[in-house]
Amino acid sequence: MNSGPIAYRYAKALLKFVQETGAGEAVYSQACVLVLRMQEITALAEAVQKNSELALDRKVQLLNSALGEPMQEELCKFVTLVHDQKRIGFFLRMLHSFIEQYRQANSIKVGRLVTASEVSGLKERLQSILSESSGATVILEEEHNPDILGGFVFELDGSRLDASVEGQLAKIRRQLVQNNNRIV
């Protein structure tokens, strides 16, 4: 069975439902948290998606605990629907699909910024510049990696800009090897 269309259709229905009720932003933020928790804690994902002996109310309790707050009513109804339709095994994929569809519907772009150390204000400046130029809301996930030595690596919409010292050294190394191979 192809799970892609199933997840997509359920996520599309959830998106339409939250747009009608006006709870889109709250459900979106809870879906993002649930995806992170279910990826971090595989036992949670397995208990919710694969444990058929676990009752619905217990699964809802687990999801509420993972969130640290009660689920939005719309998300709780969605979990109930998915469980009753025997599609709970696709729940994580549905959340991923919902997040993607919500971002597309609300012009939200998520990127990644990797720097060697913390640079104050860089993330905010980049978000502001990119939001103005693209007309979309840009959210950057910031990461620090001392292995890049300096500079930054930036990813957005499948594009990658590597302005790190590590990346530049690797480029020089490749060029030297290529030039050296031509001489021999």
N, C-alpha and C positions, 0 to 999 in steps of 0.2 A: 504494500500500500504506500502510495506517495504521500508523505506527511506535509510537503510544502503547500499544496493547495488547501489542505484542511486547516493548517495553521493560519494561512493567509485569510481565508474566509471568516474564520472565527474572530481574528484580529480586526478585520474590516467591520464586522458586526459590533465589536466592542467599541471601536472608534466612532462609529455612527451613534451608538447609544450614549457615549460620554459627551459627544458634541450636542446631542439633544438635551441632555440633563445639565450641561454646563460644568461638569466635573472633570473635564479633560486634563487640565494641568495637574490636579491632585492624583488622578489615576495614573497619569504618565509618570509622575515622580515616584509613586509607589511601585509601579511596574519596573522602573529602573533599579530600585532598591532590591526588589524580589529577584530580578535577574542576577544581580551581583551576589546576593546571598546564596542563591541556588547553585551558582557556579563555584563559589567558595566552599560551600558545605554540600558535598555530593550526597551525604546521607539525607539531607533535607529534600533534595530533588528526587531521590529515590523513594522516600517516604510518601511524598505528595503524588508522584507520577506512577510509581510502579507497585506500591503496596495496596493491593485490592482489598485486603482485610481491614485496613484502617478506615474508620468511618469518616464521612464528609466533615462533621463538626470538629473532629480531631485534626484533620488536614487544615481546616480554616484556622484553628488555634495555632498550629505550627507556622502557618504563613503570617499570622498576626505577631507571633513571637519574633519571627525573622524581621518583620518590619519595625518592631518596637512600638507599634501603635495599631489600633484597629484598622482593618482594611476599609477603604471607601465602600459605601453601600453598593455602588455600581460594580466594583471589582469583586465583591463578595457574591453578588448575583451571577456574575460571569463565571466564577469558580463553580458555583452550584450548577449552572447550565452545562458547563464542560464536563463536570463529574456525572451528572444525570445522563448525558448523551454518550457516556463511556469514551470520552476523548481526553481524559485527564493525562494520559500518557504523552500528549502533545503540548501540554501546558507551557513549558518553558519556550518552546518554539513559537507558540502563540504570543507570548509576551514579547519575544524578540521582534516578531512581525508587527505587533501593535506599536512598539517603540519606533520602528522604522517608518510605519505609516503615519504616526502622529507627527514625527519630525518633518516628514515630507509635506503633510497637510498644513503645518504651521511654520514652514520655512526655517527650520532649525538645522544648523550644520554643526557637527561635532568633529573636532580635530584634536591633535596631540602635539604638545610642545615639549621637547626634551632638551634640557640644558645641563651643563656640567655642575653648576651650583645655582643657588637661588639668585635670580635677578629681579630686583624689586620693580614692579610696574610693567615688566615686559609683557606678561600674559594679558593684562588689562589693555595695554596699548594695541597689541595685535588683535584682540577681540574687537575693539572699537573700530580700528581701521578696516578689518575684514567685514564687519557688520555693515559699515557705511558703503563699502565698495560693492558688496554682493546684494545688499537689500535684505539679507537674512539674519537671523539671530545666530551668532557664532559662539559656541561654547568650546573652550580649550581645556583639555585635561593636561595638567602640568606634571612632569616627571623630572627627577634629577638623577643623572647618571654621570658620575665622575670619570668613567671610562672614555667619554668622548673628548676629554681634555679641555675643551673650550668651544665656544660657538653654540650652535643649536641645531636641532633636527625638528622640522615642522611637517606635519601631515594633515591634509584636509581634502576631502572628496577624492580619495584615491591618488592624490598627488603628493609627492614627497620632495622637500627641499632640505638637502643635507649641507649645512654650512658649519659643520663641526670640524675641529682640528683633526680628529680621527678620520673622518671622511675625506678630508683633503689629503692627508698623508697616504691613505689607501689609493686615492686617485693618482698621486704622484708615483707611488710604487708600481701600479699597473702600467703607467706610461713608460717608466724606466724598463720594466720587463719587456714590454712590446718593442721598444727601441733597441734593446739589447738583443732580442731575438732576430731582428732585421739585419744586424751587423754580422752575425754568425753565419 
